[in-house]
Amino acid sequence: MWFPWQCTSVLAPEDKLCLGPMSPASPGDEDDSDCLLLMSMLPADLLTSSLSSLFVQYYINETEIVDFPRFPHRGLLLDTSRHYLPLKAILETLDVMAYNKLNVFHWHIVDDPSFPYESFTFPELSRQGAFNAMSHVYTASDVQTVIEYARLRGIRVIAEFDTPGHTLSWGPGAPGLLTPCYLGKDPSGTYGPINPIFNTTYQFVTSLFQEISSVFPDYFEREGNLAGSLHPSQLLDIVSSLGKGYMVWQEVFDNGVKVRPDTIIHVWKNNPPYAEEMANVTKAGYRALLSAPWYLNRISYGQDWMAAYQVEPLKFNGSIKQKDLVIGGEACMWGEYVDVTNLTPRLWPRAGAVAERLWSNATVRNLQDAYVRLADFRCELLRRGVQAEPLFIGYCDHEFGGF
Amino acid sequence: MWFPWQCTSVLAPEDKLCLGPMSPASPGDEDDSDCLLLMSMLPADLLTSSLSSLFVQYYINETEIVDFPRFPHRGLLLDTSRHYLPLKAILETLDVMAYNKLNVFHWHIVDDPSFPYESFTFPELSRQGAFNAMSHVYTASDVQTVIEYARLRGIRVIAEFDTPGHTLSWGPGAPGLLTPCYLGKDPSGTYGPINPIFNTTYQFVTSLFQEISSVFPDYFEREGNLAGSLHPSQLLDIVSSLGKGYMVWQEVFDNGVKVRPDTIIHVWKNNPPYAEEMANVTKAGYRALLSAPWYLNRISYGQDWMAAYQVEPLKFNGSIKQKDLVIGGEACMWGEYVDVTNLTPRLWPRAGAVAERLWSNATVRNLQDAYVRLADFRCELLRRGVQAEPLFIGYCDHEFGGF
């Protein structure tokens, strides 16, 4: 049993060993709070997720620590369409994810408001659909940087290109793709989802997904809750033909769309209560991923990390077999009210509460203990230059900005 | 009628004139959004508050603008006790206050959690009571810097030393000052408010307030809702004897403490509804200052600036004479969950909504118009390097961090 943000307690003081950043400490930095990754052993049966985060054994001065995560999928979603997030902010987030043993970066890269992904097959998509075609885009090099930076920290990158809805930003760079809306007999100038009546639509989507599939080694996620557009099952066929697995938002399941048995259903709604949905999804034999109680963008006054921490993902009516189908969860930071100015303080240390819930044993639930760990971890983040907000009244030895 | 955050609309496009920072624009910077302060005229009858913010006339190319504030007291409260805020953060806040025509900095400098004010009469107060006696204090020089920086921007500094409650941080540096608590016959090791039974208490408080009164040219505020301690009226006598005016939190009025007729009552509670309190305070002939609906530290999800904007300070049952006793209001940013990591994005542009309410005519209420102004102002803040958070989906031409 181990907590992602603190020194393990099974060591004697003289054997102080921290689990922290996977990046090496600064040369000559002998601070206790720096961390030393001694050895990483990876049993084959746990190789379904990122390597370095899954199973680690530490040996030091005759002390043995056995530590492993409760769930293999411990993710964080960032939304780069409602506001653009600069590359630097994404890389810093990957750093802090690694400190928290989060191992999946779910990149909600495009959506209605903007299309910042620079496609080499269809360059007009970002030229016309990004907030700014020069400064508010992710070039091929940026994307490779993110993927490699994440990989070195044991983090998978799952890119999401939401379709057939949430595609308004695709329209300007892909004439004819979207369904025009009408006022009486005349086009109203507004558009709906991807238009299913042209063959060119299928060619376009197939070509784009072929590109995405070559750029992002991991599988990707899509929506599909719109009638009268490209049918979700058609899209899933396209994705499937590319040899990728897929995750879908729960509507696809709710609407009875036929999906492959290995599909992961992402549970995000609270109505019906998410525990019911988890029961239904796993009863149908699908793997479930939980986000509903972890929409961290939905801030409220006070210590709202506590509600996130108290979630128990397996608390639903179901068999042991069903519980085994829960692969983990994701904290989500949607971008309606979040950009580079407030991303970091809103995320950290709050997302650390989700990280501990997904890593530690279900019996680790004491709020007061968790507060101490999380407050300590937050001070450590400040020392590393991360603009993490306070949990409550107090101070840190190393404050942000170094005063 | 003028809005603090945007170009005035009475000018023709070629006469573009913005009301913006009082500090000069960068040399050679010809951007439209830079602002030109042409002339400042100050009628004697409006000289009750800061000078440069009160009444300005602009002449340019035959265009005349007459602009004046609705309320003379347009304040912002920062709390430097629950978390320490470095000098730089305070000065930046003063800059942005000036952009918003806010003219009173209410400095809640000490409270229970820490005593960062470095007193020359009682240096042990901060040595023992600050979070860190070296790094988390305001030296005499810091205080002078704040006062002068504010003065140059037309902002008054009102320092608050809450007494007789909210003084736990005073205890370690002033043995015998606080009332010891008992468990049965033995001291429990905890303390209550300032102890009224020793003469030394009065000498201490008088000496400290003499110092504060010499350091801060403006009057100061205190609490006084505790029975069994130093009586509020005794404290008010001490303050009064120093020749300063005073503001008190509403409990002093609610509890029927006798105060001077020129006392300002600071309305901060929502129970009873603040409109009732405003009516009662002004009916009793006291001046009223409103903060109850403007506790900006109490964040909620979404565009919560709108609720702050829709407040009408004079919407209470009372005569015209009573309404005239409302001197304005203050946005408050209490520090339970706020330090230098999240102060700026939580404050701005949200406090701009309060600033417009306190400056503009009561008829300026349209939310959609206000959104456009506030979003525009927020982009201007980013251009000036202020980490102001987004109101909603979108982007700015100059983003924070300059990408």
Interface residues (C-beta under 8 A of the other chain):
Chain A: R82 H83 Y84 P86 K88 P113 S114 F131 N132 S135 H136 N297 R298 I299 S300 Y301 G302 Q303 G335 E336 Y337 V338 D339 V340 T341 N342 T344 P345 L382 Q387 A388 E389 P390 L391 F392 I393 G394 Y395 D397 E399 F400 G401 F403
Chain B: R82 H83 Y84 P86 K88 P113 S114 F131 N132 S135 H136 N297 R298 I299 S300 Y301 G302 Q303 G335 E336 Y337 V338 D339 V340 T341 N342 T344 P345 L382 Q387 A388 E389 P390 L391 F392 I393 G394 Y395 D397 E399 F400 G401 F403
